[in-house]
């Protein structure tokens, strides 16, 4: 057996000289963070006069010794002395089933990751193909007929849309498998003096006389977590009522700490303990040349096919576990009115927010996921249509609302409903209190978008063969087929150059944009107008590029973060 002195934070031998008094404490409350838990245990003890060492046994072996704190309330004069502890029991046997499961999950993840890389390589090849001018796309490198330009770009656009959807699916699969791996790697479900390691905490006391004492022991333990789960229901506007949005926040909670939580007060906190206590140390940086090996898309595709095509998905990923938790709820009799959830009590501080779950909670230490309601709020969102016809001639409905000033939103999955129908899921990043949240609610078929090339003219060498030029002009027609007015944003782009030998100028026939830079992306502009019922507008974009005649140019995407702004 090993003893450790908690106040010093080190393991040291310990010998008890006073009388020992064993007590069995009960978990009263737990504060659950995104990756750990703060557990509060209580025990009521009748202390005799004199020196006594109170023992708290069967605590989880995974607790952080430095986090242990002991406090007491007594009916008489009681002094607390040294707090120490020891590890008891034997090391648990390896969980062979968990190791096999981990290998399967890692294999699945490697397969989806390889497929994602292959899709990214395929997208890059398609983007490079899209940059080839129409004058080189025809048979025998002859110019493509102007009437076929739309078909060619439509084919490229459709291909890019499908690739983007496949990449989104692959990313979600990788995310779900990462979640399943983290759950499987959690500590064993139970740890006791008989089946594994446990901890025992000893508290030295001295009482002037017999006293009733209520001890509280708190400690931080890993193997517990909660992840946010959001549900957003949008009721689109009609002629007689405005649009409304209902935003519901849930907590998906689970724990494998080695001790069951029975009939406790549970609080979930947005404080992210894994971020550490202090900022990182920034080291000096040196720049140099490096060689990047070429990517072989065909090899990646073969690797992805070999790995993904030979395995099948099994139960245990996040969506399946959450669905299983939902399915496990008993069916309710037909209600006379809609049932409501009990919201959590919100305690918002200056730097973090906590939500006390309504009622008492019980959670077994086996990784089972339970869904707890936190809050629901209804807002009148700002709605508009966004379309990017250079990639996809589809109009998408976008909503914006402001998050509560007191409570941040942690990254998580969002289930989206529009007019009562489930349309899919999305994800949100961290949103601070008071910031805006933008969510897309799928295609809007009552807005028609058509983008066509009007003209393209590529001039050969000019006077004395010094420069070449390429002039392009496009026209986008947008029609609002709704019976109500709606704001519509068109996003398009003009190439930019950081080389002074290449000039790009926007021509006078361009419709003046309402925003010249979207989401801090150079060259990306937007046009936002209010469209009346059944109103049509035409937007033109024209630009000219010039460069030295002895050089060749190419257009490729710049590595900037994506974003949509009205």
ABEGO torsion letter per residue (X at the ends): XBBBBAAAGBBBBBBBABBBBBBBBBBABBBBBAABBBBBBBBBBBBBBEBBBBBBBGBBAABBAAABBBBBBBABBBBBBBBBBBBBEBBBBBBAAAAAAAAAAAAAAAAAAAAAAAAAAAAAAAAAAAABBAAAABBGGBBBBAAAAAAAAAAAAAAAAAAAAAAAAAAAAAAAAAAAAAAAABBBABBBAAABBBBBBBBBBBBABBBBBBBBBBBBBBGBBBBBBBBBBBBBBBAABBBBBBBBBBBBBBBBAGBBBBGBBBBBBABBAAAEABBBBBBBBBBBBBBBBBBBAAAAAAAAAAAAAABBBBBGBAAAAAAAAAAABBBBBBBABBBBBBBBBBBBBAABBBBBBBEBBBBBBAGBBBBBBABBBBBBBBBBBBBBAAABBBBBBBBBBBBBAABBBBBBBBBBBBGGBBAEBBBBBBBBBGBBBBBBAEBBAABBBBBBBABBBBBBBBBGGABBBBBBBBBBBBBBABABBBBBBBBBBBBBBABAABBBBBBAABBBBABABBGGBBGBBBBBBBBBBGBBBBBBBBBBBBBBAABBBBBBBBBBBBBBBX
